[in-house]
Amino acid sequence: MSGAIAGYLTKRALLDRWRLISENAAGVEQVVIIPAFAEYPQLFQTLGDVAANPMEELQRTLVICVVNHRIGACREDIENNLRTLSSLKDYSRTSPLRLAWVDAASPGNELPEKDGVGLARKIGLDWGLSILAQNQHWDAPLISLDADTRVDTSYLSVIREFYASENRWAAVVNYAHPLDTPERAAILCYELFLRYHELGLAYAGSPYAFPTIGSTITCTARAYAASGGMNRRQAGEDFYFLQHLAKTGRVESITSTTVHPSPRTSHRVPFGTGRRVSTFFENSADAYLLYHPESYRVLKAWFGVLQHNRFSSSELILNHAREIAPELERFLVQQNFPEACARLQANHRDPDWLLCQFHAWFDAFRTLKLMHYLRDHGYPQQEMFDAIATLLQWLELPAPFPAVVEEHLDSQEELLSLLRALSSSRP
């Protein structure tokens, strides 16, 4: 067994507190993990989608549902989860799926009050890691899915074939929110924001240019252990987990199958699809504002400075940053860049490895902090369709303008189709 995997299972895995209910894991070559919090009956629609995949894929795949809520959950959610647990027993008798589940919802099994979806994902992923390690499939995939996300009939085979190639580490699966819903305007607005930001990061050359949606994340067992496993956050667990995966290896894209996250409203977490849809209906005006496109130019120029000045003094690097934008220099000083620069240069003499370490320091979270700092200091948010048009112009790409406005949902959908195609064409 890989030393990193053995060490993780010994020191960090949560396998004792919440037990896996499963008949047999022999021959499992990939594991799908689905946290479920008050997701009856939606969970069974998702399971039905997975079950519609080819039988040969179902035979090598284990699906783990982590039915969960925190201590103090409301009666409605508790009753929903208990119904899910009861239904899973009946469903498993007739479904072609190799199905397992974790009871983190019955009295005495609840999650701690301060935990949430991050811990639920971690429990399932830890069990998935244990099973793949037991079967000696260290480079096989752990697949994160959500209980209200629909998948294609090619879902399992495409992911397995991707990881059959050597030197895979992690990947995000292509996604597309359903648009034929009453929430169409909100979902268009939200996914345009997501695609714009991802495209802006890619334009800037960021190694963190990928969507952070829990139902799209996949990684090898080896990558999961090396990155420290899933965190226990109540929200944003996908963002931080992907960040760690990108720091330890390469995060690629799987574009020949698609997951379809739910467009429904939700106030369960402070951000994400459900929350964004809810806030859209509360205040749609702010939803049509995006980061200033010039922020991505600042970011692109900053990465260029790091590329060409790896062993320069922090003073010289900060001078270059000030030439790009005084706000960038002030941000870097606030982030203690001089101290970080000296430490990284002292510890890493290989230029390529040093650049990797610079990007590990200036990670996805620090990138987001810079975007917010620029937004608040001279680079105010811009109207959505003007910002997207500017970015597409820089990339020398056509766009359906000037017809795209807030009231024209069909033209927004046309624009989103273009941005989706751009994401799918990236390696």
C-alpha positions as CSV (number, residue, x, y, z in Angstrom):
1,M,0.0,0.0,0.0
2,S,1.1,3.6,-0.7
3,G,2.8,5.0,2.4
4,A,0.7,8.2,2.1
5,I,-2.5,6.2,1.9
6,A,-1.5,4.0,4.8
7,G,-0.5,7.0,6.9
8,Y,-3.8,8.8,6.1
9,L,-5.9,5.8,7.0
10,T,-4.0,5.4,10.2
11,K,-4.0,9.0,11.4
12,R,-6.7,11.0,9.7
13,A,-9.5,8.7,8.4
14,L,-12.9,8.7,10.2
15,L,-13.8,5.0,10.0
16,D,-14.7,4.1,13.6
17,R,-17.3,6.7,14.6
18,W,-19.5,6.3,11.5
19,R,-19.7,2.7,10.1
20,L,-20.3,1.7,6.5
21,I,-23.3,-0.5,5.8
22,S,-22.2,-2.6,2.9
23,E,-22.5,-6.2,2.0
24,N,-19.3,-6.7,-0.1
25,A,-16.6,-4.4,-1.6
26,A,-14.7,-7.0,-3.5
27,G,-13.7,-6.0,-7.0
28,V,-14.6,-2.3,-6.5
29,E,-12.5,-0.2,-8.8
30,Q,-14.1,3.2,-8.3
31,V,-16.3,4.8,-5.6
32,V,-19.0,7.4,-5.9
33,I,-19.7,9.4,-2.7
34,I,-23.0,11.2,-2.2
35,P,-23.7,13.2,1.0
36,A,-27.5,13.4,1.6
37,F,-29.1,15.9,4.0
38,A,-32.9,15.9,3.8
39,E,-32.7,14.8,0.2
40,Y,-35.7,12.5,-0.1
41,P,-36.9,11.8,-2.8
42,Q,-34.3,13.6,-4.9
43,L,-31.5,11.2,-3.9
44,F,-33.3,8.3,-5.5
45,Q,-33.6,10.2,-8.8
46,T,-29.8,10.7,-8.7
47,L,-29.3,7.0,-7.9
48,G,-31.6,6.1,-10.7
49,D,-29.4,8.1,-13.1
50,V,-26.3,6.3,-11.9
51,A,-28.1,2.9,-12.2
52,A,-28.8,3.7,-15.8
53,N,-25.1,3.4,-16.6
54,P,-23.8,0.2,-18.3
55,M,-24.0,-2.9,-16.2
56,E,-20.3,-3.6,-16.5
57,E,-19.6,-0.2,-14.9
58,L,-22.1,-0.8,-12.1
59,Q,-20.3,-4.0,-11.2
60,R,-17.0,-2.3,-10.6
61,T,-18.5,0.8,-8.9
62,L,-19.6,1.2,-5.3
63,V,-21.9,4.1,-4.4
64,I,-21.8,5.3,-0.9
65,C,-24.5,7.6,0.5
66,V,-23.8,9.5,3.7
67,V,-27.2,10.3,5.2
68,N,-26.5,13.1,7.6
69,H,-27.6,16.0,9.7
70,R,-26.1,17.9,12.7
71,I,-27.2,17.7,16.3
72,G,-30.1,20.1,16.7
73,A,-31.5,19.7,13.2
74,C,-35.2,20.5,12.7
75,R,-37.8,17.8,12.9
76,E,-38.6,18.0,9.2
77,D,-35.0,17.3,8.2
78,I,-34.6,14.5,10.7
79,E,-37.8,12.8,9.5
80,N,-36.7,13.2,5.9
81,N,-33.3,11.6,6.7
82,L,-34.9,8.7,8.6
83,R,-37.2,8.1,5.6
84,T,-34.1,8.1,3.3
85,L,-32.4,5.5,5.5
86,S,-35.4,3.2,5.5
87,S,-35.8,3.6,1.7
88,L,-32.2,2.8,1.0
89,K,-32.7,-0.6,2.6
90,D,-35.6,-1.4,0.3
91,Y,-34.0,0.3,-2.8
92,S,-30.8,-1.8,-2.4
93,R,-32.7,-5.0,-2.8
94,T,-33.9,-4.3,-6.3
95,S,-31.4,-1.7,-7.7
96,P,-28.5,-2.9,-9.9
97,L,-26.2,-0.6,-8.0
98,R,-23.6,-1.8,-5.6
99,L,-25.0,0.4,-2.8
100,A,-23.6,1.2,0.6
101,W,-24.5,3.9,3.1
102,V,-23.5,5.6,6.3
103,D,-26.0,6.5,9.0
104,A,-25.0,9.9,10.3
105,A,-28.6,10.8,11.1
106,S,-30.2,8.3,13.6
107,P,-30.2,9.4,17.3
108,G,-26.6,9.1,18.6
109,N,-25.1,9.1,15.1
110,E,-25.6,12.8,14.2
111,L,-22.8,15.0,13.1
112,P,-21.4,17.4,15.7
113,E,-23.2,20.8,15.9
114,K,-20.3,22.7,14.2
115,D,-19.9,20.3,11.3
116,G,-21.8,19.9,8.0
117,V,-21.4,18.8,4.4
118,G,-17.6,18.9,4.6
119,L,-17.6,16.2,7.3
120,A,-20.3,14.2,5.5
121,R,-18.1,14.2,2.3
122,K,-15.1,13.3,4.3
123,I,-16.7,10.3,6.0
124,G,-17.8,8.9,2.6
125,L,-14.4,9.7,0.9
126,D,-12.5,8.1,3.8
127,W,-14.5,4.9,3.4
128,G,-14.0,5.0,-0.3
129,L,-10.2,5.4,0.1
130,S,-10.2,2.5,2.5
131,I,-12.0,0.3,0.0
132,L,-9.8,1.2,-2.9
133,A,-6.7,0.7,-0.8
134,Q,-8.0,-2.7,0.3
135,N,-8.5,-3.7,-3.3
136,Q,-5.0,-2.2,-4.2
137,H,-6.5,0.4,-6.7
138,W,-4.4,3.3,-5.5
139,D,-4.8,5.2,-8.7
140,A,-8.5,4.6,-9.2
141,P,-11.0,7.4,-8.8
142,L,-12.9,8.7,-5.8
143,I,-15.9,10.5,-7.3
144,S,-17.8,13.2,-5.4
145,L,-21.5,13.7,-6.3
146,D,-24.4,15.5,-4.8
147,A,-27.8,14.0,-3.9
148,D,-29.7,16.4,-6.1
149,T,-27.4,16.3,-9.1
150,R,-28.3,14.4,-12.3
151,V,-25.8,12.5,-14.4
152,D,-25.5,11.0,-17.9
153,T,-25.5,7.4,-18.8
154,S,-21.8,7.8,-19.8
155,Y,-20.9,9.1,-16.4
156,L,-19.1,6.1,-14.9
157,S,-17.4,4.9,-18.0
158,V,-16.0,8.3,-19.0
159,I,-14.5,8.9,-15.6
160,R,-13.1,5.4,-15.3
161,E,-11.5,5.7,-18.8
162,F,-10.0,9.0,-17.9
163,Y,-8.3,7.5,-14.9
164,A,-7.1,4.5,-16.8
165,S,-4.4,6.7,-18.4
166,E,-1.2,7.0,-16.5
167,N,-0.3,9.9,-14.2
168,R,-3.8,11.2,-13.6
169,W,-4.3,13.0,-10.3
170,A,-7.5,14.9,-10.1
171,A,-10.2,16.3,-12.4
172,V,-13.4,18.2,-12.5
173,V,-16.3,16.9,-14.5
174,N,-18.1,19.2,-17.0
175,Y,-21.2,20.7,-15.5
176,A,-24.4,22.4,-16.8
177,H,-27.3,23.6,-14.7
178,P,-30.7,22.7,-16.1
179,L,-32.2,25.8,-17.7
180,D,-35.8,24.6,-18.3
181,T,-36.9,25.6,-14.8
182,P,-38.8,28.5,-13.1
183,E,-35.4,29.6,-11.8
184,R,-34.0,30.0,-15.4
185,A,-33.1,33.7,-15.0
186,A,-31.3,33.1,-11.7
187,I,-29.4,30.0,-13.0
188,L,-28.3,31.8,-16.2
189,C,-27.0,34.7,-14.1
190,Y,-25.2,32.4,-11.7
191,E,-23.6,30.1,-14.3
192,L,-22.5,33.1,-16.4
193,F,-20.7,34.4,-13.3
194,L,-19.0,31.0,-12.8
195,R,-18.0,30.6,-16.4
196,Y,-16.7,34.2,-16.6
197,H,-14.6,33.9,-13.5
198,E,-13.1,30.5,-14.6
199,L,-12.4,32.0,-18.1
200,G,-10.8,35.1,-16.5
201,L,-8.5,32.9,-14.3
202,A,-7.5,30.8,-17.3
203,Y,-6.8,34.0,-19.3
204,A,-4.5,35.1,-16.4
205,G,-2.7,31.8,-16.3
206,S,-3.8,30.7,-12.9
207,P,-3.3,27.1,-12.0
208,Y,-6.6,27.3,-10.1
209,A,-8.8,28.0,-13.1
210,F,-11.5,25.4,-12.5
211,P,-15.0,25.5,-11.1
212,T,-15.4,24.7,-7.4
213,I,-18.6,22.6,-7.4
214,G,-18.7,19.6,-5.1
215,S,-20.5,17.4,-7.6
216,T,-17.8,17.8,-10.2
217,I,-14.8,16.7,-8.1
218,T,-12.9,13.5,-8.8
219,C,-9.4,12.4,-7.7
220,T,-7.3,9.2,-7.3
221,A,-7.0,7.5,-4.0
222,R,-3.4,8.5,-4.0
223,A,-4.2,12.1,-4.6
224,Y,-6.9,12.2,-1.9
225,A,-4.4,11.0,0.8
226,A,-1.6,13.2,-0.4
227,S,-3.8,16.3,-0.3
228,G,-4.8,15.6,3.3
229,G,-8.3,14.4,2.5
230,M,-11.6,16.4,2.6
231,N,-11.9,19.1,5.2
232,R,-14.8,19.4,7.7
233,R,-16.1,22.8,6.7
234,Q,-19.9,23.5,6.7
235,A,-19.5,25.4,3.4
236,G,-16.7,25.9,0.8
237,E,-15.3,22.5,1.4
238,D,-15.1,21.9,-2.3
239,F,-13.1,25.1,-2.8
240,Y,-10.4,24.2,-0.3
241,F,-10.2,20.6,-1.2
242,L,-9.6,21.4,-4.9
243,Q,-7.0,24.0,-3.9
244,H,-5.1,21.3,-2.0
245,L,-5.4,18.9,-4.9
246,A,-4.0,21.6,-7.2
247,K,-1.1,22.1,-4.8
248,T,-0.1,18.5,-4.8
249,G,-0.7,17.6,-8.5
250,R,-2.6,18.6,-11.6
251,V,-6.3,19.2,-11.8
252,E,-7.6,18.4,-15.3
253,S,-11.0,18.5,-16.9
254,I,-13.3,15.7,-17.9
255,T,-15.4,17.1,-20.7
256,S,-17.1,14.1,-22.5
257,T,-19.8,13.6,-19.8
258,T,-21.8,16.2,-17.8
259,V,-23.3,16.5,-14.4
260,H,-26.3,18.7,-13.9
261,P,-26.5,20.4,-10.5
262,S,-29.9,21.3,-9.1
263,P,-31.1,24.8,-9.7
264,R,-33.4,24.9,-6.6
265,T,-33.1,27.6,-4.0
266,S,-31.5,27.0,-0.7
267,H,-30.3,28.8,2.4
268,R,-28.4,25.9,3.9
269,V,-24.9,27.4,3.2
270,P,-23.7,31.0,2.7
271,F,-22.8,30.5,-0.9
272,G,-23.1,28.0,-3.8
273,T,-25.8,27.4,-6.3
274,G,-28.8,27.2,-4.0
275,R,-27.8,30.3,-2.0
276,R,-27.0,32.2,-5.2
277,V,-30.4,31.4,-6.7
278,S,-32.1,32.5,-3.4
279,T,-30.3,35.8,-3.3
280,F,-31.0,36.5,-6.9
281,F,-34.7,36.7,-6.2
282,E,-34.0,38.8,-3.2
283,N,-31.8,41.4,-5.1
284,S,-31.3,40.6,-8.7
285,A,-29.6,43.9,-9.5
286,D,-26.4,43.0,-7.7
287,A,-26.4,39.6,-9.3
288,Y,-25.6,41.1,-12.7
289,L,-22.3,42.6,-11.5
290,L,-19.0,40.8,-12.1
291,Y,-15.3,41.4,-11.2
292,H,-13.8,44.1,-13.3
293,P,-12.1,42.4,-16.3
294,E,-9.0,44.6,-15.7
295,S,-8.6,42.6,-12.4
296,Y,-7.7,39.6,-14.5
297,R,-5.2,41.6,-16.5
298,V,-3.5,42.6,-13.2
299,L,-3.4,39.0,-12.2
300,K,-2.0,37.9,-15.5
301,A,0.8,40.5,-15.3
302,W,1.5,39.5,-11.7
303,F,2.0,35.9,-12.8
304,G,4.3,37.1,-15.5
305,V,6.4,38.9,-12.9
306,L,6.7,35.7,-10.9
307,Q,7.6,33.8,-14.0
308,H,10.5,36.0,-15.0
309,N,11.8,37.1,-11.5
310,R,11.9,33.9,-9.5
311,F,15.2,34.7,-7.8
312,S,14.9,38.5,-7.8
313,S,14.7,40.3,-4.5
314,S,11.3,40.9,-3.0
315,E,11.9,44.6,-3.3
316,L,12.4,44.3,-7.1
317,I,9.4,42.1,-7.4
318,L,7.3,44.6,-5.5
319,N,8.5,47.4,-7.8
320,H,7.3,45.4,-10.7
321,A,4.0,44.9,-8.9
322,R,3.6,48.6,-8.3
323,E,4.2,49.2,-12.1
324,I,1.3,46.9,-12.8
325,A,-1.0,48.5,-10.2
326,P,-0.2,50.3,-6.9
327,E,-3.1,48.3,-5.5
328,L,-1.4,45.1,-6.3
329,E,1.8,46.2,-4.4
330,R,-0.3,47.2,-1.4
331,F,-2.1,43.9,-1.3
332,L,1.2,41.9,-1.5
333,V,2.7,43.9,1.4
334,Q,-0.5,43.3,3.4
335,Q,-0.1,39.5,2.7
336,N,3.6,39.6,3.9
337,F,5.0,38.8,0.5
338,P,8.6,39.9,1.3
339,E,8.8,37.4,4.2
340,A,7.2,34.6,2.0
341,C,9.5,35.4,-0.9
342,A,12.6,35.2,1.2
343,R,11.5,31.9,2.7
344,L,10.6,30.3,-0.6
345,Q,13.8,31.4,-2.3
346,A,15.9,30.1,0.6
347,N,14.2,26.7,0.6
348,H,13.9,26.0,-3.2
349,R,16.8,26.4,-5.6
350,D,15.3,24.7,-8.6
351,P,13.6,27.4,-10.6
352,D,10.6,25.3,-11.8
353,W,9.9,24.1,-8.3
354,L,10.3,27.6,-6.9
355,L,7.6,28.8,-9.3
356,C,5.3,26.0,-8.2
357,Q,5.9,27.1,-4.6
358,F,5.1,30.7,-5.5
359,H,1.8,29.5,-6.9
360,A,1.2,27.4,-3.8
361,W,1.6,30.5,-1.7
362,F,-0.5,32.6,-4.1
363,D,-3.2,30.0,-4.1
364,A,-6.9,30.0,-5.0
365,F,-7.8,31.7,-1.7
366,R,-5.2,34.4,-2.0
367,T,-6.2,34.9,-5.6
368,L,-9.8,35.4,-4.5
369,K,-8.7,37.8,-1.8
370,L,-6.8,39.9,-4.4
371,M,-10.0,40.0,-6.6
372,H,-11.9,41.3,-3.7
373,Y,-9.2,43.8,-2.8
374,L,-9.1,45.2,-6.3
375,R,-12.9,45.3,-6.4
376,D,-12.8,47.5,-3.3
377,H,-9.8,49.6,-4.3
378,G,-10.2,51.1,-7.8
379,Y,-11.5,48.2,-9.8
380,P,-15.3,48.2,-9.1
381,Q,-17.6,45.5,-10.3
382,Q,-18.8,45.9,-13.9
383,E,-22.1,45.2,-15.6
384,M,-22.2,41.5,-16.4
385,F,-22.5,41.6,-20.2
386,D,-20.1,44.4,-20.7
387,A,-17.5,42.6,-18.6
388,I,-18.0,39.3,-20.5
389,A,-17.8,41.1,-23.8
390,T,-14.5,42.7,-22.8
391,L,-12.9,39.4,-21.8
392,L,-14.1,37.6,-25.0
393,Q,-12.6,40.5,-27.0
394,W,-9.2,40.0,-25.3
395,L,-9.4,36.4,-26.2
396,E,-10.4,37.3,-29.8
397,L,-13.6,35.3,-29.6
398,P,-17.0,36.2,-31.0
399,A,-20.0,36.9,-28.7
400,P,-23.7,37.5,-29.3
401,F,-23.6,41.2,-28.6
402,P,-25.1,43.8,-28.2
403,A,-28.4,41.8,-27.9
404,V,-27.5,40.3,-24.5
405,V,-29.3,42.2,-21.7
406,E,-30.9,41.2,-18.5
407,E,-34.4,40.9,-20.0
408,H,-33.4,38.7,-22.9
409,L,-33.0,35.2,-21.5
410,D,-32.7,33.5,-24.9
411,S,-29.6,35.6,-25.8
412,Q,-28.2,35.0,-22.3
413,E,-28.5,31.3,-23.0
414,E,-26.8,31.7,-26.3
415,L,-23.9,33.4,-24.5
416,L,-23.8,30.7,-21.9
417,S,-23.5,28.1,-24.6
418,L,-20.5,29.9,-25.9
419,L,-18.8,30.0,-22.5
420,R,-19.7,26.3,-21.8
421,A,-18.0,25.4,-25.1
422,L,-14.9,27.4,-24.2
423,S,-14.7,25.5,-20.8
424,S,-15.1,22.2,-22.6
425,S,-12.3,22.9,-25.0
426,R,-9.8,23.5,-22.3
427,P,-7.4,20.6,-21.5
